[in-house]
Amino acid sequence: MIERAVIDSIVESANSSIVDIISDYVSLKKRGANYIGCCPFHNEKTGSFTVSPAKGIYKCFGCGKAGNSLSFVMDHDHLTFVEAVKFLGKRVGIEVKEKELTPEMKEAQSHRESLSTVMEFAHKKFISNLWDTDEGRVVGMAYFRHRGFTDNTIKEFGLGYSMQQHNAFTTDALNAGYKIEYLSETGLTIVGENNYQADRFWGRVMFPIHSISGKIIAFGGRVMQTSAKTAKYLNSPEYELYHKSDVVYGIFQAKNEIIRQDKCYLVEGYTDVISMHQSGITNVIASCGTSLTTNQIKLIQRFTNNMTVLYDGDFAGIKASLRGIDMILKEGMNVKVLLLPDGEDPDSFALKHTAEEFVEYINSHQTDFIQFKASVLLKDAENDPQRKSAAVNSIVESIAAVQDLILREYYVKECAKLMDIREDVIYQVLQKRVVADAQRTATEQHNQQVRQNLANQQAKARASLANSFQQTTVAPTNPDTTLSGLEQAAQNIAEQQQMEAADFANPYFREEQEILRFFLKYMHCELSYNDKVSTVGAYIKECLECDNYKSLDPVFNSIFEFYTEKPDAPLNSYTASSNLDMVKRVIELTSDTIELSKMHKRYGVIEPEEASLDELIPKTVSQLRYKYVQQTINDLTQRIASCTDSEQQESLTREYMNWLNVRKGIASTLGERMW
């Protein structure tokens, strides 16, 4: 265990340097007293991640993530509390002294450390093989020399060599005391039946893959003896520390220069990155042996919003990778494309030119994605109308991914001119594509939310049943008591199922219940908002009417109809109504059943709810309005997609845009109140 005083000292020092610490992961720009950048915890195009150096905290207005330096490194690097304290202690120069850990804590901590230690051992071993053995110098070093790599470059990237003997590394690792289960889990050793053990990377030159913080988490190996049965490049399999879709090769070495230049170059392979670094272009990265993924783009976007993709002259490979351009555009990045001369790739081109010559060539020959896609797709189209139509549709698909409306209009004009097609035709195709994409995204988000809600409700029901069952098992062995406990468990589950049914029948049920509670308890109380003063009842009614809101719950509507007829009526008028369902709901929501916890009783009474109405009520109403407006937008999206009449489609589109503005305003209000 680490002493609390040491932890407090580390956290205090780290929070005072929070901008420097988070800048290692996110590209931050100063805005007033704070710093802002793109959130590393969720997918966003416009930066909503704010760091306050004065307060020593961060906050994302998009996903709600917030905390201090300690919580940031824990969430971002998936570290335990102890690991994060050690990391920050080293970062701020405070020595961490530990007391003895519990067995459970030791087991949880040691597993990740063991995996990391095995990878570090492997890295040192491969480097030693390359520099200190005859086989390494003759085979491995000769290959790197042939590629034009200098000693400094080889050392900078930690390149190494794995011996030709099939189990040389595994034998050395076991003799050094490393356990076979960790060698197997990291993929360094392949374990089979009858105690079969072999090195995964035997006979290969080794390219270590670093995490963003510089730890060795994986390897890529290139075979030295080509064979039809042997893969040319082989990467580590995924395990606890390494998920290839989340990792970008070279990001550790390139991140500072990417931030400085606010630009990065994306290439295909390890040697492309290394050769460009050696030539003096150090803001270059590559995907780790996979097609570009959304998570990799998000990782890059933490440091810059500008990317140039470098391709060689292999048109078959280029066509297969065009999807990556659309993914980059969808993430809101500015993308340029460069096609190198025939027979050249970034590796060979970098070896033949200085950094200045290479950068000058990039700046003078890079094009936007429209021109690039047209040149690639029209190469096969020739005079075939169907292929040309497919090319246009592919380009429009990319334009639809552009988030900036002004840029989108510019690209439409460019596409029309380049493909010799009327702009209005492209706009029609574009509109259908945008609506279809929005509908698909909305459907995916809705399905994900439904799945999450269902999982949460099932977990609550299981917890309720387990708690009730535990109560019956520890109670005295009295039949009446046991029966009472089982009945209570059944009642808890029935209530939970009723709540689940209400949630699915009415997606706004929970927000409506909270609004009704506020309304009934405080309808005649004064409420201040936006420099205005009103009553709670009048405010809630006005907000709901501005969106023409009508609930799926008849009781909700009945209560507000009653209020409309008798705005000054006291609460007992509602309970005297002939509408028994309304009376029951009013009684349920106005009965105070909340009891303070022992903690609150011990340290004092919390602030009464009435003191926070100016904040609580507008926030709750805005949450309901946001869900309602989002559903309205989803419905309009479906209507536009199925509409065949151009005038009606245009009218629906205008309505769609108006609701988008309404949603933006509500989201802004929620964001301001969430800080």
N, C-alpha and C positions, 0 to 999 in steps of 0.2 A: 504494500500500500504506500501511497505517496502522502506526505503530511499536508494537511489542509493549508497551512501557511505558505508552503512552496507552491501549491496549486494556485492560490490566490495571487501570489506574486507573479507567476508566469502569465496568468490570464490578464492581470492588470497591465503588464508590460506589452503583451500581445495586442490588447485592445487599443493601446496608445499608438501601436504601429499597424493598425488593421488595414490601412490602405496599402502599405508595402506588402503585407502578407497576402491579401486577396489579389493584388496585382500580379502575383506569381501564377495565378490561374485565370484571371479575367482582365481584359483590356478596359481600364477605367479612364474616364475623361472627367476633368473637374467641371462642376456646374454649381456656381455659387459657393456655399460653404461645404457642399457634399461632392461625392464622385458618383458617376453613373456608368453603367455598362450593361451588356446582355447577360441575363441570368444563366448561371451554369447548371441550374436544377430543372429547368423546363425549356420547352421549345418556344422561342419568341424571336420576332424580327426586329422590333423596336426595343431598345434598352429600357427596362423598368427596374433594374437591380441597382439599388442605391446604397452607398456606403457613407456613413457619417463618422468622420474622424473625431469630431468633438465628443460624440456619445460612445464611440468605440463599438458601434453596431452596424449591421447590414439589414436591408429589408427589400424583398422583391414585391412590387405591387401587382405582379401578374399571378404568381402561384402562392404568395403568402409566406414563403420561406423567410425566416428572420432569426437573428441571433448575434453572437459575438464571434471572435476569432476562433475560439475553441469549438463551438458548434459548427462553424463553417468547415474546418478541416475534418471533423468527424463525419459530416454528411458528404462532403465532396470526395474524400479519399477512402471512405468507408472504414475509418479507424475506430477502435474502441476508445473509451475515455482515457485510459492510461496511455495508449499509443499516441493519442492527440496531444496529451500533456507533455510527453517526452519530445514529440516533434516540435512543439512550440517552445519548449524549454531550450532545446538546441538552437532554435531560430533566434531567440532573444538573449541567449547566453547565460541562462540560469541552470545550474546543475540540479539534476533530479535525483534525490536519494529516496530509496524505496524501503518500506518495511515488508515483511514476509506476506506473500499473497495466499489466498485460500486455494485449495486444490482446484476448485471449479474455475477460478479466475486464471490460475496458471495454465490450465488446459486450453481455455478459450484464447488466451494471448499467445501461447507458445505455438499453436498450429500455424497461424499466419507468419510468425517470425521464422518458423522452421522452413516453410516454403520459400520465404525470401532468402534465408541463409543458404539453402540448397542452390538457388539460382545464382547467388553471388559466388559460391564455390565453383559452379560450372563455368561462370564467366572467367574467373581467374585461371581455371584449368585450361580452357580453350586458348586464352592469351599465352599461357606458358607453353602450350603445345606448339603454337605458331612461332614463337621467338626462340624457344630453348631446345627444340628437338630437331634432329636432322630431317625427319619426314615433314615436319611442319614448315621448315625453311625451304625444302626442295619442292614440296607440292603446294602448300597453302600460300607461303610468301611469294612464290613464283607467280601464282595466279594474280595476287593483288598487284604485284609489280607489272604484270602484263596489262592489267586494267589501268595502269598509270597512277596508282595511289602512292603517295609519299609516306615515309615513316610517321610523320606528324599526323597525317590524316588517319592512318591505321590506328594510331594510339588514341586520337580524339574520339573515334567511333567505337573503340574497344573491339576491333575485329579479331577473330581467332580462328582456330582450326581444331576439328575433331578427328582423332586418329583413325586410320583405316581398319585397325583391329576392331571387330564388331562389339566387344564388351570392354574396351580399354577404359572408357570413362566410368562405367558402372563399377568396375573392379576398384578403381582408384577412390571413388566416392564411398564405397562400402568399407574399404580399408581405412578411410579417414573418419569413419564413425557415423556416416549419414545413413538414415534408415531407408530401406527399399520402398516403403509406402510413400515417402515424400518424393523419392526419385520417380516413382511411377505416377503419382498425382500431378507432378509438374510436367510430365511427358518426356523427361530426359531419358528415362529407361522404359523399355517395353517389356512387360512381364507376361509370360505365357504359362502353359501347363507344364507340369513336371519340372518346376523351378527354372523355367527358361527365362533368361535375362539377357537383353541386348540393348546397345545404345541406339537411340532413335536417329542420331545425326552422324553415325560413323562415316568417315571418308568425305567430310564436307568442310568447306570454309564457313565460318560462323559470323552472322550479323546479329549482335544483341539488340533487343527491342526494349526501350526505356519507357517507364511511365512518365507522366508530365513532371513529376518531382525528381526524376533521375534514377529511380530504382530499376534494376534489371527484372523484367517480368516475363520475358519470352525470348525465343531465338528464331532466326531464319537461317537455314543452311542450304548452301548450293553444292550439289554433287560435283565431284572432280572427275569421275569416270562415267561418261554418258552411256545410257542403256535404255532401250525401249521400255524396259520394265521398271525403271527407276525415275521418280519424279525429279525434274531439274532443281526445283526449289521445294523445300519442306519447312513448314512452320510448326512451332509448338502448338499442341492442342489447347483448347480452352480449359481453364481451371479457375480456382477461386480468385487468383490475382490477375488473370488475363482473360479478357473478352475482346476478341480481335475487332469486332464491329465498333468498339469504343476507343480504339487506340489508333494513333497516327504515327507512322515512322518518322523520326527526326524532329518531332515536336519539342522535345527537351532541348535539343541543340539550337532550334530555330526560333523559339518563342520570343526571346528578347528582341531579335532583329525584326520579326514580324510586327511586333508592337511599334518599334521605332519607325519602320517604313510604312506601317498601316497597309501592308500588302503581303500576300504570300503567293508562292508558285507551287502548284500541285503537279507532281510527276507520278510515274507508274511504279518504279522499282527502287530497291535499296541503292544500287550503284548509281542511279540517276541522282539521288539525293547527295550521295557522298562526292561524286565528281563535281557537282555544282558548288557544294560547300568548298571543295578544294580550290575551285577557280575564283572564289571570293563572293559567290552568291549564297548567302547563308539563311535567307528566309524561304527555304524550300522544304517541302514535306512530301510524303507518299502514303497512300493507304497500305495497310499491312497485309498484302497478299489477298485482298478481297475487293469486290466492287465497292465503290464509295457508298457509305451508309449515312443515314440522317444523323446518328450520334457522332460520327466523325466530323460531319459538317458543323454541328453544334460546338464541338470541341474547338475547331478552327475559329469559329465565329467569336469565341471569347477573346481572341487577340486581334482580329481584324474583320472587316466586312467586305474586303476586296480580294478577289482571287483570280489568278490567271492559270488556266489549265494548259499544260504543254503536252502535245501529241507528236508522235513520229509519223512517218508517211504510210503506216499500215492502215488502209481504209477499212478493211474488215474489222480490225480491232476498234477503230474509231466508231464505226456504226454501232458496235455492241456496247460502247460506253457512253453513248449520247444521253442515256437516261440519267446519268450522273449530273449533267448540266441542268436538267429540269429540277432535280432535287436541290441543287445549289440555289437556283432561282426561287424555289418555294420557301427556302429558309430566309429569303430577303437579302441575299448577298449580291454584290455586283460582280459579275463574272465576265471575263474575257477569255478568248481561246487563241492559242498559237499552234500552227501546224509547221513543224520543222521541215527543212528540205528533205527530199527523197534520200533514203539511205542513212539518215541521221536520227539519233535519239538524244535526249538531254545529256546522257553520259558522254557519247562521242563528241557532241557539239561543244560541251564544256571543256573537253580536253584539247580542242583545236582553237579555242578562242579565250581571250581574257574576259574577266567579269564585265568590264566596260563594253566590250564588243557584244557580249551575249545580251546584256541589258538593252543596249541600243537596238539590237535585232528584235528583241521582244517588243519594245515600245513602238517600233516602226511597222511590225508585221502582225501584231495581235489584232483580232477583230471581235466584234460582238457575236453573240450566238446565232443571230439571224443569218448573217453572211456565211458563218461557218457551216451551219446546218444546211443551208441552201447549196453550198459548194459540195458537200458530202452526199446529200440525198439526190440532187439533180444529176449527179455523175452517172447514176444508174437509170434515171428516168428517161433521158433523151427526149424523144417526141411521144412518149407513151402518156396519154392523158390520165389514166388511172394512177400511174406511178407519180405523176406530177401532183395529182390531187392528194395522194397519200403524203407527199413531201410537204405540201401546204398545211395539211392537217397536223402534221408533226411539229411544224414551226409554230402554228397557232397554239398548240398544246404548251409549248415553251412560253409563249407570250402570256398565256393565261396564268402561268406560275409567277409572273412578275407582279410584285406587290404595289409598286409605285404607279399610280394611274397616269401620270404624265409620261413616264418612261414607256408604259404600255401603249399609249397613243402614238408615241414616236415609233415604236417597233411595228405597229400596225401599218403606218405609212411606209416604213422601210420595206416591210414584207410585200405590200401591194405593188410598190415600184419594182422590187427585185423579181417578183414572180409574175408580174404583168396581170394582176387581178384587181378588180375594183375594191376600194376600201370598205364599202358597205357590205359586200359579200363576206369579207374577212371579219367584220364586226359581228355579223350574224352568227358565223361559226364560233367566234370568240365568246359571244354571250352565252351560247348553249354550253360551251365548255366550262365557263366560269360557274354557271349555275349548277351544272352536273358535279363539278368538283366540290362546290359548297354543300350540295345535297349529300354527297358521299361522306364528306367530313362531318357534317351534322349527324348523319346516321351512325357513323363510327363512334362519335363522342357520346351520343345518346345510348347506344348499346353498351359502351364501356361504363357509363354511369349506372345503367340498370344492373349490370353485372356486379359493380361495386356495391350498390345499395343492397342487392340481394345477399351478397357475401357478408356485409355488415349486419344485416338483420338476422341471418342464420347464426352468426357468431354470438349475437346478443341473446338469441333464443337458447342456444346451447349453454351459454354462461348462466342464464336464468335457471335452466333446468338443473345444471350442476350445483348451483348454489342452494336451490331448494332441496335437492337430493341430499346434499351434505348436511343440511339442517335436520332432515329426518333421521339420518344415520347417527348423529351425535346426540339426539334427544333421548330422554329416558324411554325405556321399552314399554311404553304405554300405548295400547292399540288406538285409543282416541287421539293421542298426540301424533302418532305416525300417520293416521288417516288424515288429520288436519294438515300435516306437512305435505302429503301427496296432493291433497286437494288444492293447497296453495300453489304447488308447482304447476298443476294443471291450469289453474286460473292465470298464472303468470304467462304460460305459453299461449293460452287463448287470447290474452290481452295483446301479446306480441304479434300473434297472427292477425288480429284485428287491425293493429297499427300497420302491418305490412300490406294488408288488403287495401286500407285507406290510402297508403302511399302510392300503390300501383293504380288505383282507380282515379286518384286525383294527385298529380305530381306536385301540386302546390299545397298539399294538406298541412305539412308541418309549419310552413311560413304563415299560412292562414290562421292556424290555431294560435300562434304567438301574437299575430296582429289582433285577433279577436280578444285575446286576454288583455293586451294593452288597452284596446278600445273600451272594453266593458269596465275595467277597473279605473281608468283615468279619463274617460271620454270628456268630462267637463273641466279637466285640469288644463292649465295654461302650458303652451308649448312654444318655444322660440326656435326658429329655423330661418337661415338665409336673411337675417335682419328683419324677420317678420314675427308677429305674435298671433297665435290662434289657439283654439282648443284642440286637444288630441283628436277628438271625434271629427271635427271639421277638417283637420289636416289629413287624416287617413282617408276620409271620404273623397276629398279633393284629389289626392294622389291616385286613387283607384279609378276615378271618373276620367282623369286625363288620358288614360290608356283604354278607356271603354272596357274596363275589366269586369268580367262576369264569372263567378266561381262555378265550379262543377258541384260544389257542396250547397244544396238548397238551404241548409240552416245558416250558412254564412250569408247568403243573399237575403234571407228573411230578417236577420239581425240588422243589416244595413238599410233594408226597406223600412223597417220599424223606425230606425233613427231618422230617415229622410222625412217620414210623416210627423215624428215627434222629437225634433233635435234637442229639446230641453227636458225631455222626460227623465226622471231618476231611474236608477237601476232596478228598483222594485217594480217598475212598470213592465220591464222585460220579463220578470219572473211571474207576473200576473197575466201574461199573454195566454191565449187559448192554444197557441202553437206549442204542444208539449215537447216536441223535439228541441225547439229553441229554448224553452225553459230549462230543460235538462242540460243543454250545452252551456247556458249562462251560469248555472249553479256550479258545474264542473270547473269552469275556467276562472271563476271568481272566488273559489274556496282556497284559502292559504294553507297548503299542506307541506310547505318546505320547512325543514328544521335545520338549524345551523349545525355544522359538524363540530366534533370535539376540538379540532384545531382552531376553528373560529371562536368557539366559546372560551378557549384558553387564552388567545391573544387579542380578543376584543371583537366587538360586533362590527360586521362589515357595513359599508355605506348602504343606506336604503335605496331600493330601486327607484323611488320617486326622484332622487337627486340626479339621476342619469337619463331621464326621459328624453331630454333634448338630443341625446346621442343615440340611445337605444332604439327609439321608435323610427326615426328617419332611416337608420341602417336596416332595420327589419323590413320596412316597407320597400326600400330599394332592392333588397334581396328578392322579395316576391316579384317586384316589377321586372327585375332583370331576367328571372326565369320565364316569366310570362312573355316578355318581349323576344327572348331567344326562341321560344316555341313558335311565336308568330312569324319570326324570320324563317324558321324551318318550314312552316306550312307554306309560306310564300315561295320559298325555293322550289318546293314540289309543284306548286301551281304553275310557276314560270316554266319549269322543265316540261310539263305536259301540255302547255298552251300552244296552239297552232296559229292563232290569230295574232298578227304582228302588232296591231294597235293595242289589243288587250295585253299582250306581252310587255309592250312598252309602258303601259299604265301600271302593270304589276311591278315592273322593274323600278319605276319611280317610287312606288309605295315601299318596295323592298329597301331602297336607299334611305328613305325617310326613317324607317324603323332601325336601320343600322346607326343612324345619327342618334336616335333615342337611346339605343343600347350603349353607345359610346359615352353619352352624358351620364347615364346611370353608373356605368363602370368607373367613370372618373370620380363620381361621388363616393362610391364604395371604396375606391383606392385611397382617397384622401382620408377617409375615416378609419382605414385599417392601419395607418402608420402608427 
